[in-house]
Amino acid sequence: MSGVMDILAATSSEAFYLFLLVLFTFIATLALPLPVEAALFLGPETNVFFQAAALGTGKAAAAVVALRIGKDVNQIMQGRLMSTSLAKAFVNFCNYLVVKFHYAGLYFILSIPLMVDTVPVYLFGIFNEEGTIRPIPFAYVNFLAAVNRVIITMVAFTIWGVELT
């Protein structure tokens, strides 16, 4: 894992950095227990809007893959997710938001900064047994939520006086 972070930190070309950022976000969303905003600390003096677009693109692509395979990992994830009462409460709350508010509920959950993306994205695949969550709108929601998370992170760190680059 640190190898990927070292490569991201060492890139001198902004285009190559953004490509690696998309790739890192894709992998982190599907399989790594890391918040995707961690990669913001590693970028060169890259425009924050390009970083947000790269994060959004990687997250949107990974979310569509997770939505497609969510049904296949349903029983594995449910066994792991439902192991504690706190996890059950979180899953039930997410399910409530998705049922009640549809894509707005998805957007709200996915917009929480510094949250690991792997579990919520797979949750939506599990919730999607009836096929009500469509891949294209799901990708848009994930893209916009990732951009939102970057903005919230940047504003918070600016307020706290932390420089990301």
Biotite code that builds the C-alpha atoms (Angstrom):
import biotite.structure as struc

atoms = struc.array([
    struc.Atom([0.000, 0.000, 0.000], chain_id="A", res_id=1, res_name="MET", atom_name="CA", element="C"),
    struc.Atom([2.737, 2.463, 0.877], chain_id="A", res_id=2, res_name="SER", atom_name="CA", element="C"),
    struc.Atom([4.286, 1.752, -2.526], chain_id="A", res_id=3, res_name="GLY", atom_name="CA", element="C"),
    struc.Atom([1.266, 3.242, -4.307], chain_id="A", res_id=4, res_name="VAL", atom_name="CA", element="C"),
    struc.Atom([1.321, 6.263, -1.999], chain_id="A", res_id=5, res_name="MET", atom_name="CA", element="C"),
    struc.Atom([5.070, 6.717, -2.620], chain_id="A", res_id=6, res_name="ASP", atom_name="CA", element="C"),
    struc.Atom([4.526, 6.601, -6.380], chain_id="A", res_id=7, res_name="ILE", atom_name="CA", element="C"),
    struc.Atom([1.729, 9.191, -6.125], chain_id="A", res_id=8, res_name="LEU", atom_name="CA", element="C"),
    struc.Atom([3.922, 11.447, -3.993], chain_id="A", res_id=9, res_name="ALA", atom_name="CA", element="C"),
    struc.Atom([6.897, 11.161, -6.343], chain_id="A", res_id=10, res_name="ALA", atom_name="CA", element="C"),
    struc.Atom([5.164, 11.950, -9.630], chain_id="A", res_id=11, res_name="THR", atom_name="CA", element="C"),
    struc.Atom([6.333, 15.128, -11.256], chain_id="A", res_id=12, res_name="SER", atom_name="CA", element="C"),
    struc.Atom([3.945, 15.187, -14.192], chain_id="A", res_id=13, res_name="SER", atom_name="CA", element="C"),
    struc.Atom([0.495, 16.467, -13.279], chain_id="A", res_id=14, res_name="GLU", atom_name="CA", element="C"),
    struc.Atom([-1.177, 14.360, -15.965], chain_id="A", res_id=15, res_name="ALA", atom_name="CA", element="C"),
    struc.Atom([0.547, 11.213, -14.712], chain_id="A", res_id=16, res_name="PHE", atom_name="CA", element="C"),
    struc.Atom([-0.298, 12.138, -11.122], chain_id="A", res_id=17, res_name="TYR", atom_name="CA", element="C"),
    struc.Atom([-3.970, 12.580, -12.043], chain_id="A", res_id=18, res_name="LEU", atom_name="CA", element="C"),
    struc.Atom([-3.985, 9.228, -13.858], chain_id="A", res_id=19, res_name="PHE", atom_name="CA", element="C"),
    struc.Atom([-2.509, 7.557, -10.776], chain_id="A", res_id=20, res_name="LEU", atom_name="CA", element="C"),
    struc.Atom([-5.026, 9.384, -8.606], chain_id="A", res_id=21, res_name="LEU", atom_name="CA", element="C"),
    struc.Atom([-7.899, 7.941, -10.676], chain_id="A", res_id=22, res_name="VAL", atom_name="CA", element="C"),
    struc.Atom([-6.329, 4.484, -10.437], chain_id="A", res_id=23, res_name="LEU", atom_name="CA", element="C"),
    struc.Atom([-5.683, 4.781, -6.679], chain_id="A", res_id=24, res_name="PHE", atom_name="CA", element="C"),
    struc.Atom([-9.239, 5.981, -6.048], chain_id="A", res_id=25, res_name="THR", atom_name="CA", element="C"),
    struc.Atom([-10.651, 3.132, -8.135], chain_id="A", res_id=26, res_name="PHE", atom_name="CA", element="C"),
    struc.Atom([-8.664, 0.554, -6.155], chain_id="A", res_id=27, res_name="ILE", atom_name="CA", element="C"),
    struc.Atom([-9.330, 2.228, -2.787], chain_id="A", res_id=28, res_name="ALA", atom_name="CA", element="C"),
    struc.Atom([-13.066, 2.361, -3.462], chain_id="A", res_id=29, res_name="THR", atom_name="CA", element="C"),
    struc.Atom([-13.213, -1.314, -4.417], chain_id="A", res_id=30, res_name="LEU", atom_name="CA", element="C"),
    struc.Atom([-10.779, -2.918, -2.025], chain_id="A", res_id=31, res_name="ALA", atom_name="CA", element="C"),
    struc.Atom([-8.720, -0.710, 0.288], chain_id="A", res_id=32, res_name="LEU", atom_name="CA", element="C"),
    struc.Atom([-9.845, 0.438, 3.731], chain_id="A", res_id=33, res_name="PRO", atom_name="CA", element="C"),
    struc.Atom([-8.664, 4.011, 3.141], chain_id="A", res_id=34, res_name="LEU", atom_name="CA", element="C"),
    struc.Atom([-10.489, 7.280, 2.633], chain_id="A", res_id=35, res_name="PRO", atom_name="CA", element="C"),
    struc.Atom([-9.771, 8.465, -0.904], chain_id="A", res_id=36, res_name="VAL", atom_name="CA", element="C"),
    struc.Atom([-9.021, 11.988, 0.348], chain_id="A", res_id=37, res_name="GLU", atom_name="CA", element="C"),
    struc.Atom([-5.710, 10.663, 1.703], chain_id="A", res_id=38, res_name="ALA", atom_name="CA", element="C"),
    struc.Atom([-4.286, 11.020, -1.793], chain_id="A", res_id=39, res_name="ALA", atom_name="CA", element="C"),
    struc.Atom([-4.890, 14.787, -1.754], chain_id="A", res_id=40, res_name="LEU", atom_name="CA", element="C"),
    struc.Atom([-1.910, 15.149, 0.554], chain_id="A", res_id=41, res_name="PHE", atom_name="CA", element="C"),
    struc.Atom([0.406, 13.589, -2.007], chain_id="A", res_id=42, res_name="LEU", atom_name="CA", element="C"),
    struc.Atom([-0.207, 15.707, -5.068], chain_id="A", res_id=43, res_name="GLY", atom_name="CA", element="C"),
    struc.Atom([2.107, 18.234, -6.560], chain_id="A", res_id=44, res_name="PRO", atom_name="CA", element="C"),
    struc.Atom([0.771, 21.744, -7.026], chain_id="A", res_id=45, res_name="GLU", atom_name="CA", element="C"),
    struc.Atom([-2.148, 20.309, -8.966], chain_id="A", res_id=46, res_name="THR", atom_name="CA", element="C"),
    struc.Atom([-5.325, 22.323, -9.259], chain_id="A", res_id=47, res_name="ASN", atom_name="CA", element="C"),
    struc.Atom([-7.835, 21.126, -6.686], chain_id="A", res_id=48, res_name="VAL", atom_name="CA", element="C"),
    struc.Atom([-10.594, 20.963, -9.301], chain_id="A", res_id=49, res_name="PHE", atom_name="CA", element="C"),
    struc.Atom([-8.525, 18.520, -11.375], chain_id="A", res_id=50, res_name="PHE", atom_name="CA", element="C"),
    struc.Atom([-7.859, 16.473, -8.247], chain_id="A", res_id=51, res_name="GLN", atom_name="CA", element="C"),
    struc.Atom([-11.569, 16.465, -7.418], chain_id="A", res_id=52, res_name="ALA", atom_name="CA", element="C"),
    struc.Atom([-12.416, 15.374, -10.968], chain_id="A", res_id=53, res_name="ALA", atom_name="CA", element="C"),
    struc.Atom([-9.824, 12.591, -10.803], chain_id="A", res_id=54, res_name="ALA", atom_name="CA", element="C"),
    struc.Atom([-11.145, 11.373, -7.447], chain_id="A", res_id=55, res_name="LEU", atom_name="CA", element="C"),
    struc.Atom([-14.699, 11.538, -8.743], chain_id="A", res_id=56, res_name="GLY", atom_name="CA", element="C"),
    struc.Atom([-13.850, 9.629, -11.912], chain_id="A", res_id=57, res_name="THR", atom_name="CA", element="C"),
    struc.Atom([-12.089, 6.823, -10.047], chain_id="A", res_id=58, res_name="GLY", atom_name="CA", element="C"),
    struc.Atom([-14.851, 6.569, -7.483], chain_id="A", res_id=59, res_name="LYS", atom_name="CA", element="C"),
    struc.Atom([-17.635, 6.602, -10.094], chain_id="A", res_id=60, res_name="ALA", atom_name="CA", element="C"),
    struc.Atom([-15.996, 3.845, -12.146], chain_id="A", res_id=61, res_name="ALA", atom_name="CA", element="C"),
    struc.Atom([-15.365, 1.688, -9.081], chain_id="A", res_id=62, res_name="ALA", atom_name="CA", element="C"),
    struc.Atom([-18.903, 2.254, -7.817], chain_id="A", res_id=63, res_name="ALA", atom_name="CA", element="C"),
    struc.Atom([-20.405, 0.903, -11.031], chain_id="A", res_id=64, res_name="VAL", atom_name="CA", element="C"),
    struc.Atom([-18.189, -2.193, -10.756], chain_id="A", res_id=65, res_name="VAL", atom_name="CA", element="C"),
    struc.Atom([-19.186, -2.622, -7.098], chain_id="A", res_id=66, res_name="ALA", atom_name="CA", element="C"),
    struc.Atom([-22.860, -2.194, -7.992], chain_id="A", res_id=67, res_name="LEU", atom_name="CA", element="C"),
    struc.Atom([-22.524, -4.941, -10.596], chain_id="A", res_id=68, res_name="ARG", atom_name="CA", element="C"),
    struc.Atom([-20.792, -7.380, -8.249], chain_id="A", res_id=69, res_name="ILE", atom_name="CA", element="C"),
    struc.Atom([-22.670, -6.313, -5.109], chain_id="A", res_id=70, res_name="GLY", atom_name="CA", element="C"),
    struc.Atom([-25.199, -9.088, -5.487], chain_id="A", res_id=71, res_name="LYS", atom_name="CA", element="C"),
    struc.Atom([-22.402, -11.655, -5.714], chain_id="A", res_id=72, res_name="ASP", atom_name="CA", element="C"),
    struc.Atom([-20.779, -10.524, -2.469], chain_id="A", res_id=73, res_name="VAL", atom_name="CA", element="C"),
    struc.Atom([-24.103, -10.004, -0.718], chain_id="A", res_id=74, res_name="ASN", atom_name="CA", element="C"),
    struc.Atom([-23.855, -12.895, 1.722], chain_id="A", res_id=75, res_name="GLN", atom_name="CA", element="C"),
    struc.Atom([-20.154, -12.341, 2.484], chain_id="A", res_id=76, res_name="ILE", atom_name="CA", element="C"),
    struc.Atom([-20.673, -8.634, 3.210], chain_id="A", res_id=77, res_name="MET", atom_name="CA", element="C"),
    struc.Atom([-23.843, -9.151, 5.214], chain_id="A", res_id=78, res_name="GLN", atom_name="CA", element="C"),
    struc.Atom([-22.089, -11.696, 7.418], chain_id="A", res_id=79, res_name="GLY", atom_name="CA", element="C"),
    struc.Atom([-19.275, -9.244, 8.122], chain_id="A", res_id=80, res_name="ARG", atom_name="CA", element="C"),
    struc.Atom([-21.414, -6.125, 8.348], chain_id="A", res_id=81, res_name="LEU", atom_name="CA", element="C"),
    struc.Atom([-24.024, -7.489, 10.675], chain_id="A", res_id=82, res_name="MET", atom_name="CA", element="C"),
    struc.Atom([-21.550, -8.700, 13.291], chain_id="A", res_id=83, res_name="SER", atom_name="CA", element="C"),
    struc.Atom([-22.097, -5.840, 15.789], chain_id="A", res_id=84, res_name="THR", atom_name="CA", element="C"),
    struc.Atom([-25.085, -3.783, 16.849], chain_id="A", res_id=85, res_name="SER", atom_name="CA", element="C"),
    struc.Atom([-23.340, -0.570, 15.728], chain_id="A", res_id=86, res_name="LEU", atom_name="CA", element="C"),
    struc.Atom([-22.773, -2.032, 12.265], chain_id="A", res_id=87, res_name="ALA", atom_name="CA", element="C"),
    struc.Atom([-26.399, -3.155, 12.092], chain_id="A", res_id=88, res_name="LYS", atom_name="CA", element="C"),
    struc.Atom([-27.561, 0.340, 13.065], chain_id="A", res_id=89, res_name="ALA", atom_name="CA", element="C"),
    struc.Atom([-25.329, 1.912, 10.382], chain_id="A", res_id=90, res_name="PHE", atom_name="CA", element="C"),
    struc.Atom([-26.568, -0.500, 7.701], chain_id="A", res_id=91, res_name="VAL", atom_name="CA", element="C"),
    struc.Atom([-30.194, 0.065, 8.704], chain_id="A", res_id=92, res_name="ASN", atom_name="CA", element="C"),
    struc.Atom([-29.702, 3.851, 8.669], chain_id="A", res_id=93, res_name="PHE", atom_name="CA", element="C"),
    struc.Atom([-28.117, 3.682, 5.210], chain_id="A", res_id=94, res_name="CYS", atom_name="CA", element="C"),
    struc.Atom([-30.939, 1.461, 3.991], chain_id="A", res_id=95, res_name="ASN", atom_name="CA", element="C"),
    struc.Atom([-33.503, 3.906, 5.394], chain_id="A", res_id=96, res_name="TYR", atom_name="CA", element="C"),
    struc.Atom([-31.862, 6.857, 3.608], chain_id="A", res_id=97, res_name="LEU", atom_name="CA", element="C"),
    struc.Atom([-31.700, 4.964, 0.322], chain_id="A", res_id=98, res_name="VAL", atom_name="CA", element="C"),
    struc.Atom([-35.320, 3.793, 0.512], chain_id="A", res_id=99, res_name="VAL", atom_name="CA", element="C"),
    struc.Atom([-36.674, 7.156, 1.684], chain_id="A", res_id=100, res_name="LYS", atom_name="CA", element="C"),
    struc.Atom([-34.576, 9.596, -0.365], chain_id="A", res_id=101, res_name="PHE", atom_name="CA", element="C"),
    struc.Atom([-33.241, 7.438, -3.230], chain_id="A", res_id=102, res_name="HIS", atom_name="CA", element="C"),
    struc.Atom([-30.257, 9.074, -4.942], chain_id="A", res_id=103, res_name="TYR", atom_name="CA", element="C"),
    struc.Atom([-30.257, 12.033, -2.526], chain_id="A", res_id=104, res_name="ALA", atom_name="CA", element="C"),
    struc.Atom([-29.836, 9.544, 0.326], chain_id="A", res_id=105, res_name="GLY", atom_name="CA", element="C"),
    struc.Atom([-26.989, 7.897, -1.557], chain_id="A", res_id=106, res_name="LEU", atom_name="CA", element="C"),
    struc.Atom([-25.380, 11.282, -2.132], chain_id="A", res_id=107, res_name="TYR", atom_name="CA", element="C"),
    struc.Atom([-25.623, 12.208, 1.543], chain_id="A", res_id=108, res_name="PHE", atom_name="CA", element="C"),
    struc.Atom([-24.006, 8.957, 2.709], chain_id="A", res_id=109, res_name="ILE", atom_name="CA", element="C"),
    struc.Atom([-21.257, 9.059, 0.090], chain_id="A", res_id=110, res_name="LEU", atom_name="CA", element="C"),
    struc.Atom([-20.469, 12.729, 0.822], chain_id="A", res_id=111, res_name="SER", atom_name="CA", element="C"),
    struc.Atom([-19.215, 12.092, 4.353], chain_id="A", res_id=112, res_name="ILE", atom_name="CA", element="C"),
    struc.Atom([-15.528, 13.145, 4.279], chain_id="A", res_id=113, res_name="PRO", atom_name="CA", element="C"),
    struc.Atom([-12.749, 10.778, 5.329], chain_id="A", res_id=114, res_name="LEU", atom_name="CA", element="C"),
    struc.Atom([-15.089, 7.790, 5.352], chain_id="A", res_id=115, res_name="MET", atom_name="CA", element="C"),
    struc.Atom([-13.858, 4.548, 3.838], chain_id="A", res_id=116, res_name="VAL", atom_name="CA", element="C"),
    struc.Atom([-15.739, 4.060, 0.556], chain_id="A", res_id=117, res_name="ASP", atom_name="CA", element="C"),
    struc.Atom([-15.543, 0.301, 0.266], chain_id="A", res_id=118, res_name="THR", atom_name="CA", element="C"),
    struc.Atom([-18.368, -0.602, 2.655], chain_id="A", res_id=119, res_name="VAL", atom_name="CA", element="C"),
    struc.Atom([-20.991, 1.997, 1.586], chain_id="A", res_id=120, res_name="PRO", atom_name="CA", element="C"),
    struc.Atom([-20.447, 1.340, -2.117], chain_id="A", res_id=121, res_name="VAL", atom_name="CA", element="C"),
    struc.Atom([-20.900, -2.409, -1.661], chain_id="A", res_id=122, res_name="TYR", atom_name="CA", element="C"),
    struc.Atom([-23.879, -1.780, 0.601], chain_id="A", res_id=123, res_name="LEU", atom_name="CA", element="C"),
    struc.Atom([-25.688, -0.168, -2.284], chain_id="A", res_id=124, res_name="PHE", atom_name="CA", element="C"),
    struc.Atom([-25.020, -3.231, -4.411], chain_id="A", res_id=125, res_name="GLY", atom_name="CA", element="C"),
    struc.Atom([-26.556, -5.314, -1.646], chain_id="A", res_id=126, res_name="ILE", atom_name="CA", element="C"),
    struc.Atom([-29.546, -2.942, -1.313], chain_id="A", res_id=127, res_name="PHE", atom_name="CA", element="C"),
    struc.Atom([-30.026, -3.100, -5.062], chain_id="A", res_id=128, res_name="ASN", atom_name="CA", element="C"),
    struc.Atom([-31.503, -6.588, -5.208], chain_id="A", res_id=129, res_name="GLU", atom_name="CA", element="C"),
    struc.Atom([-34.561, -5.271, -7.062], chain_id="A", res_id=130, res_name="GLU", atom_name="CA", element="C"),
    struc.Atom([-32.396, -3.335, -9.527], chain_id="A", res_id=131, res_name="GLY", atom_name="CA", element="C"),
    struc.Atom([-33.772, 0.074, -8.556], chain_id="A", res_id=132, res_name="THR", atom_name="CA", element="C"),
    struc.Atom([-30.329, 1.707, -8.421], chain_id="A", res_id=133, res_name="ILE", atom_name="CA", element="C"),
    struc.Atom([-29.283, 2.301, -12.029], chain_id="A", res_id=134, res_name="ARG", atom_name="CA", element="C"),
    struc.Atom([-25.555, 2.278, -12.919], chain_id="A", res_id=135, res_name="PRO", atom_name="CA", element="C"),
    struc.Atom([-25.359, 5.668, -14.697], chain_id="A", res_id=136, res_name="ILE", atom_name="CA", element="C"),
    struc.Atom([-27.124, 7.731, -12.000], chain_id="A", res_id=137, res_name="PRO", atom_name="CA", element="C"),
    struc.Atom([-25.147, 5.774, -9.385], chain_id="A", res_id=138, res_name="PHE", atom_name="CA", element="C"),
    struc.Atom([-21.926, 6.783, -11.143], chain_id="A", res_id=139, res_name="ALA", atom_name="CA", element="C"),
    struc.Atom([-23.039, 10.435, -11.236], chain_id="A", res_id=140, res_name="TYR", atom_name="CA", element="C"),
    struc.Atom([-23.928, 10.379, -7.535], chain_id="A", res_id=141, res_name="VAL", atom_name="CA", element="C"),
    struc.Atom([-20.535, 8.875, -6.672], chain_id="A", res_id=142, res_name="ASN", atom_name="CA", element="C"),
    struc.Atom([-18.706, 11.414, -8.841], chain_id="A", res_id=143, res_name="PHE", atom_name="CA", element="C"),
    struc.Atom([-20.542, 14.356, -7.280], chain_id="A", res_id=144, res_name="LEU", atom_name="CA", element="C"),
    struc.Atom([-20.151, 12.981, -3.755], chain_id="A", res_id=145, res_name="ALA", atom_name="CA", element="C"),
    struc.Atom([-16.391, 12.566, -4.298], chain_id="A", res_id=146, res_name="ALA", atom_name="CA", element="C"),
    struc.Atom([-16.119, 16.160, -5.533], chain_id="A", res_id=147, res_name="VAL", atom_name="CA", element="C"),
    struc.Atom([-18.177, 17.269, -2.541], chain_id="A", res_id=148, res_name="ASN", atom_name="CA", element="C"),
    struc.Atom([-15.854, 15.382, -0.190], chain_id="A", res_id=149, res_name="ARG", atom_name="CA", element="C"),
    struc.Atom([-12.806, 17.078, -1.713], chain_id="A", res_id=150, res_name="VAL", atom_name="CA", element="C"),
    struc.Atom([-14.409, 20.497, -1.299], chain_id="A", res_id=151, res_name="ILE", atom_name="CA", element="C"),
    struc.Atom([-15.398, 19.794, 2.317], chain_id="A", res_id=152, res_name="ILE", atom_name="CA", element="C"),
    struc.Atom([-11.904, 18.453, 3.066], chain_id="A", res_id=153, res_name="THR", atom_name="CA", element="C"),
    struc.Atom([-10.189, 21.434, 1.445], chain_id="A", res_id=154, res_name="MET", atom_name="CA", element="C"),
    struc.Atom([-12.401, 23.951, 3.250], chain_id="A", res_id=155, res_name="VAL", atom_name="CA", element="C"),
    struc.Atom([-11.925, 22.215, 6.613], chain_id="A", res_id=156, res_name="ALA", atom_name="CA", element="C"),
    struc.Atom([-8.160, 22.035, 6.243], chain_id="A", res_id=157, res_name="PHE", atom_name="CA", element="C"),
    struc.Atom([-8.008, 25.654, 5.080], chain_id="A", res_id=158, res_name="THR", atom_name="CA", element="C"),
    struc.Atom([-9.972, 26.713, 8.166], chain_id="A", res_id=159, res_name="ILE", atom_name="CA", element="C"),
    struc.Atom([-7.616, 24.682, 10.364], chain_id="A", res_id=160, res_name="TRP", atom_name="CA", element="C"),
    struc.Atom([-4.560, 26.109, 8.575], chain_id="A", res_id=161, res_name="GLY", atom_name="CA", element="C"),
    struc.Atom([-3.397, 22.792, 7.123], chain_id="A", res_id=162, res_name="VAL", atom_name="CA", element="C"),
    struc.Atom([-1.812, 22.924, 3.664], chain_id="A", res_id=163, res_name="GLU", atom_name="CA", element="C"),
    struc.Atom([-2.428, 19.893, 1.496], chain_id="A", res_id=164, res_name="LEU", atom_name="CA", element="C"),
    struc.Atom([0.446, 20.471, -0.930], chain_id="A", res_id=165, res_name="THR", atom_name="CA", element="C"),
])
